[in-house]
Structure formats: C-alpha cells, structure tokens
Amino acid sequence: MLSLVSCDFAKFYTICQIKNDCPPSVRRRLFDLGFTDGQTIKKIQTSLLGKVILVQIRGYLLSIRSSIADSIMVKSK
C-alpha cells in the first residue's frame, strides 16, 4: 500500500483505508465525499508547490490538501 501523494498520475487505484492519524472531523468529511474502502480513485494533477492534489472519484473532480491525501492509503488496481 502507498499513500495517495506518492501515486502516479492518470492511473487508477483502489482505496484501502484512511489512517487513524487523520482528525475525526476530516475523516468523517472524506467518508461523506465518497472516500470509502474499495472505491476507485485517480490522481489527475498537483499544484505547482505540491500542496494541493486534484483527484477523480465517483465521477467528479475534487481538490484536497496533500497533508490529507497523505493519510489516504491506496493500492494499484
């Protein structure tokens, strides 16, 4: 397993888990947005400084902070 930050671009991955070091409010919000176990996700783009990541999940694009994306564990599909 690897974190979403260290994934390659334009490849599909499957979400395995969200680490426990993620705050409960952020973890709950991620679940509300569709970041559940077994969901397919694709990393599209990062910002110039690498602090924001654009991902595609459940048919929509979403930008998240790299600190939050570091707590999302994925595996290659």
Number of C-alpha atoms within 10 A of each C-alpha: 12 15 18 23 22 13 17 14 12 13 12 18 20 19 23 19 17 21 14 10 9 16 10 10 8 11 19 12 11 16 12 10 12 12 22 15 14 13 14 21 21 20 23 16 16 18 12 8 6 11 14 18 21 17 20 17 17 12 8 7 12 13 16 14 15 19 13 21 20 16 19 23 21 25 17 13 10
